């Protein structure tokens, strides 16, 4: 641990018990700006290959895709590279800002385009809540990945998100999403804090907590980002709720999805009780 992280840790320990609601930023607001750095080892291309395989196995040929809770656009861009016309929707304006900047950086300047014609941005990003949105159009494929479904804290919210997805799905389309299981989320119980460092520029402390009564995984993020000679401190609390496959199925039934297949993540085999992550493939 370097001098900067030692100072940050001492500051964090001193302030931890002094934190109030006013100290806590909304989830994925401050964290948005360092999210891709923290998640740099996630294999989004493998995810996109797996999801593409699930879509193709269902015989869906259409290419209009809606990526719910798209975040900084990593999966959205990966699916765009596979030929899909992608719309990404997310509730965090800050995550969308990062996604738009990342996507715009892929478009070459006008003077470097051989045909001098306008080159379309491969993903259209929209600010919205996956529980309540109306885009006025439908899609062949809807995705919601990286346990974003777990951020919905009640079965009412879950059912409402599924209803919105169904309303935006074309006839014959497919809804693909993943969830963290209770088995996976409960593993955070008594887990020691994790520290991420990027030289003396960024220091992030990640503290997990499992709440069995509510089947909720809580993560407190405490970050220090260098700005000039000083560090800007932020805190966020993220919460995910564990749902059983039966609870998810009940909400899909309520939303009107008639055929649902559940897979062990990144495989084509049925889910097991100890599976850490599940993929649902739902059709109306």
C-alpha positions as CSV (number, residue, x, y, z in Angstrom):
1,X,0.0,0.0,0.0
2,X,1.5,3.3,-1.1
3,X,1.5,6.6,0.9
4,X,-1.6,7.9,-0.9
5,X,-3.7,4.8,-0.2
6,X,-2.5,4.8,3.4
7,X,-3.7,8.4,3.9
8,X,-7.0,7.5,2.1
9,X,-7.5,4.5,4.4
10,X,-6.8,6.5,7.5
11,X,-9.2,9.2,6.3
12,X,-11.9,6.5,5.5
13,X,-11.6,4.9,8.9
14,X,-11.9,8.3,10.6
15,X,-15.0,9.3,8.6
16,X,-16.8,5.9,8.3
17,X,-18.8,6.4,11.4
18,X,-19.5,10.0,10.6
19,X,-21.2,9.3,7.3
20,X,-24.7,10.6,6.8
21,X,-27.2,10.2,4.0
22,X,-25.9,13.5,2.6
23,X,-22.5,11.9,2.1
24,X,-23.9,9.2,-0.1
25,X,-24.0,9.8,-3.9
26,X,-26.6,8.0,-6.0
27,X,-25.5,4.6,-7.3
28,X,-23.5,4.9,-10.6
29,X,-23.0,8.6,-10.4
30,X,-19.4,9.2,-9.2
31,X,-18.6,5.5,-9.8
32,X,-19.5,5.9,-13.4
33,X,-16.3,7.8,-14.2
34,X,-14.1,4.9,-13.0
35,X,-16.4,2.0,-13.7
36,X,-14.6,0.8,-16.8
37,X,-11.2,0.9,-15.0
38,X,-12.6,-1.2,-12.1
39,X,-14.2,-3.7,-14.5
40,X,-11.4,-3.8,-17.1
41,X,-11.0,-7.6,-16.8
42,X,-14.6,-8.4,-17.7
43,X,-14.8,-10.4,-20.9
44,X,-17.7,-8.5,-22.6
45,X,-16.8,-10.1,-26.0
46,X,-17.4,-13.5,-24.5
47,X,-20.7,-12.4,-23.1
48,X,-21.7,-11.0,-26.5
49,X,-20.8,-14.3,-28.2
50,X,-22.8,-16.3,-25.7
51,X,-25.9,-14.1,-25.9
52,X,-25.6,-14.1,-29.7
53,X,-25.6,-17.9,-29.6
54,X,-28.7,-17.9,-27.4
55,X,-30.5,-15.6,-29.8
56,X,-29.5,-17.6,-32.9
57,X,-30.6,-20.8,-31.2
58,X,-34.1,-19.3,-30.8
59,X,-34.1,-18.6,-34.6
60,X,-34.4,-14.8,-34.2
61,X,-33.1,-13.2,-37.3
62,X,-34.0,-9.6,-36.8
63,X,-31.3,-7.2,-35.8
64,X,-33.1,-4.4,-33.8
65,X,-31.8,-4.8,-30.2
66,X,-32.6,-2.9,-27.0
67,X,-30.0,-3.2,-24.2
68,X,-31.6,-2.4,-20.8
69,X,-29.4,-1.1,-18.1
70,X,-26.7,-0.6,-20.7
71,X,-24.3,1.2,-18.4
72,X,-21.2,2.5,-20.1
73,X,-22.1,0.6,-23.3
74,X,-19.7,-2.3,-23.2
75,X,-22.2,-4.9,-24.2
76,X,-24.2,-2.5,-26.4
77,X,-21.0,-1.9,-28.5
78,X,-20.1,-5.6,-28.6
79,X,-23.5,-6.4,-29.9
80,X,-23.3,-3.6,-32.5
81,X,-20.0,-5.1,-33.7
82,X,-22.0,-8.3,-34.3
83,X,-24.4,-6.5,-36.7
84,X,-27.2,-5.5,-34.3
85,X,-28.8,-2.1,-34.5
86,X,-28.6,-1.3,-30.8
87,X,-30.5,1.1,-28.5
88,X,-29.1,1.3,-25.0
89,X,-31.3,2.5,-22.0
90,X,-30.0,3.3,-18.6
91,X,-31.2,5.2,-15.5
92,X,-27.8,6.8,-14.7
93,X,-27.0,9.9,-16.7
94,X,-23.4,9.7,-15.8
95,X,-23.0,6.1,-17.1
96,X,-24.7,7.2,-20.3
97,X,-22.3,10.1,-20.6
98,X,-19.4,7.7,-20.5
99,X,-21.1,5.4,-23.1
100,X,-21.8,8.2,-25.5
101,X,-18.2,9.5,-25.3
102,X,-16.9,6.0,-25.8
103,X,-19.1,5.4,-28.8
104,X,-18.4,8.8,-30.4
105,X,-14.6,8.0,-30.1
106,X,-15.2,5.1,-32.4
107,X,-16.4,7.4,-35.2
108,X,-13.5,8.7,-37.3
109,X,-13.3,12.5,-37.9
110,X,-14.9,13.8,-41.1
111,X,-11.5,14.3,-42.8
112,X,-10.6,10.7,-42.3
113,X,-13.7,9.2,-43.9
114,X,-13.1,8.0,-47.4
115,X,-16.5,8.7,-48.7
116,X,-17.0,12.0,-46.8
117,X,-20.5,10.8,-45.9
118,X,-22.0,10.8,-42.5
119,X,-21.2,7.7,-40.5
120,X,-23.9,6.7,-38.1
121,X,-23.1,6.2,-34.4
122,X,-23.5,2.4,-33.9
123,X,-25.6,2.8,-30.6
124,X,-28.4,5.2,-29.7
125,X,-28.4,5.8,-25.9
126,X,-31.5,6.9,-24.0
127,X,-32.0,7.9,-20.4
128,X,-34.8,5.9,-18.8
129,X,-35.9,3.6,-16.1
130,X,-36.4,0.0,-17.2
131,X,-39.5,-0.3,-15.0
132,X,-41.3,2.6,-16.8
133,X,-40.3,3.5,-20.3
134,X,-42.1,3.9,-23.7
135,X,-39.8,4.2,-26.7
136,X,-42.7,4.0,-29.2
137,X,-41.2,1.1,-31.1
138,X,-40.4,-2.6,-30.7
139,X,-37.3,-4.7,-31.0
140,X,-36.4,-8.2,-32.2
141,X,-34.1,-8.7,-29.1
142,X,-34.0,-7.2,-25.6
143,X,-31.1,-7.8,-23.3
144,X,-30.4,-6.9,-19.7
145,X,-27.1,-8.2,-18.5
146,X,-24.5,-8.1,-15.6
147,X,-27.1,-8.8,-12.9
148,X,-28.9,-5.5,-13.6
149,X,-32.2,-7.3,-12.8
150,X,-31.0,-7.8,-9.2
151,X,-31.0,-4.0,-8.7
152,X,-34.8,-4.2,-8.8
153,X,-35.6,-4.5,-5.1
154,X,-39.2,-5.8,-5.2
155,X,-41.2,-8.4,-7.2
156,X,-43.5,-5.5,-8.2
157,X,-40.6,-3.7,-9.8
158,X,-39.4,-6.9,-11.4
159,X,-42.8,-7.6,-12.9
160,X,-43.1,-4.0,-14.1
161,X,-39.7,-4.2,-15.9
162,X,-40.8,-7.4,-17.5
163,X,-44.1,-5.9,-18.7
164,X,-42.1,-3.0,-20.3
165,X,-39.8,-5.4,-22.0
166,X,-42.7,-7.5,-23.3
167,X,-44.4,-4.3,-24.6
168,X,-41.2,-3.4,-26.6
169,X,-40.6,-6.9,-28.0
170,X,-41.6,-7.7,-31.6
171,X,-43.7,-10.8,-32.3
172,X,-41.3,-13.7,-32.4
173,X,-38.6,-11.8,-30.5
174,X,-36.6,-12.8,-27.5
175,X,-35.8,-11.3,-24.1
176,X,-32.4,-12.4,-22.7
177,X,-31.3,-11.5,-19.2
178,X,-29.1,-12.8,-16.4
179,X,-29.3,-12.8,-12.6
180,X,-27.0,-13.3,-9.7
181,X,-28.4,-16.2,-7.5
182,X,-28.7,-16.2,-3.8
183,X,-25.9,-18.7,-3.7
184,X,-23.6,-16.1,-5.4
185,X,-24.7,-13.0,-3.4
186,X,-24.5,-14.8,-0.1
187,X,-20.8,-15.5,-0.7
188,X,-20.1,-11.9,0.2
189,X,-20.9,-12.6,3.9
190,X,-18.0,-11.6,6.1
191,X,-15.8,-11.0,3.0
192,X,-13.0,-8.5,3.7
193,X,-12.9,-5.2,2.0
194,X,-11.2,-5.0,-1.4
195,X,-9.0,-2.1,-2.4
196,X,-8.4,-0.9,-6.0
197,X,-5.5,1.4,-6.8
198,X,-4.5,3.2,-10.0
199,X,-1.1,4.7,-9.0
200,X,-1.8,7.8,-6.8
201,X,-4.7,8.9,-9.1
202,X,-7.6,6.7,-7.9
203,X,-8.1,4.7,-4.7
204,X,-11.3,2.7,-4.2
205,X,-12.5,0.6,-1.2
206,X,-15.2,-2.0,-1.9
207,X,-17.0,-3.4,1.2
208,X,-19.6,-6.2,0.8
209,X,-22.4,-7.0,3.2
210,X,-25.0,-9.8,2.9
211,X,-28.4,-9.3,4.7
212,X,-30.1,-12.7,4.9
213,X,-33.5,-11.3,6.1
214,X,-34.0,-9.3,2.9
215,X,-31.8,-11.5,0.7
216,X,-29.9,-8.3,-0.2
217,X,-26.3,-7.8,-1.1
218,X,-25.0,-4.3,-0.2
219,X,-21.8,-2.8,-1.5
220,X,-20.4,0.4,0.0
221,X,-17.9,2.1,-2.4
222,X,-15.6,4.7,-0.9
223,X,-13.4,6.4,-3.5
224,X,-10.7,9.0,-3.6
225,X,-10.0,10.6,-7.0
226,X,-7.0,12.9,-7.3
227,X,-7.8,16.4,-8.6
228,X,-4.7,18.6,-8.7
229,X,-3.0,18.3,-5.3
230,X,-6.1,17.1,-3.5
231,X,-8.4,14.1,-3.5
232,X,-12.1,14.2,-4.0
233,X,-13.9,11.7,-1.9
234,X,-17.2,10.0,-2.8
235,X,-19.3,7.2,-1.4
236,X,-22.0,5.1,-3.0
237,X,-24.1,2.2,-1.8
238,X,-25.3,-0.4,-4.3
239,X,-27.8,-3.1,-3.4
240,X,-28.9,-6.2,-5.2
241,X,-31.7,-8.5,-4.2
242,X,-31.6,-12.3,-4.8
243,X,-34.6,-13.9,-6.5
244,X,-35.3,-17.6,-6.8
245,X,-35.9,-19.0,-10.3
246,X,-39.5,-19.5,-9.2
247,X,-39.9,-15.8,-8.3
248,X,-38.5,-14.7,-11.6
249,X,-40.7,-17.1,-13.5
250,X,-43.8,-15.8,-11.6
251,X,-43.0,-12.3,-12.7
252,X,-42.4,-13.4,-16.3
253,X,-45.8,-15.2,-16.2
254,X,-47.4,-12.0,-14.9
255,X,-45.8,-10.0,-17.7
256,X,-47.2,-12.4,-20.4
257,X,-44.1,-14.4,-21.3
258,X,-45.2,-17.9,-22.3
259,X,-42.0,-19.8,-23.0
260,X,-39.0,-19.5,-20.7
261,X,-35.7,-21.4,-20.7
262,X,-33.1,-21.1,-17.8
263,X,-29.5,-21.9,-18.4
264,X,-26.3,-22.1,-16.3
265,X,-24.4,-19.0,-17.2
266,X,-22.2,-19.3,-20.3
267,X,-23.4,-22.8,-21.0
268,X,-26.4,-24.6,-22.5
269,X,-27.0,-26.8,-19.5
270,X,-29.9,-26.5,-17.1
271,X,-29.4,-24.4,-14.0
272,X,-28.2,-26.1,-10.8
273,X,-29.1,-25.1,-7.2
274,X,-25.5,-24.0,-6.7
275,X,-25.3,-22.0,-9.9
276,X,-23.8,-18.5,-9.2
277,X,-25.4,-16.9,-12.3
278,X,-28.4,-17.8,-14.4
279,X,-29.5,-16.8,-17.9
280,X,-33.2,-16.5,-18.8
281,X,-34.4,-16.7,-22.4
282,X,-38.0,-15.6,-22.5
283,X,-40.5,-15.4,-25.4
284,X,-44.1,-14.2,-25.5
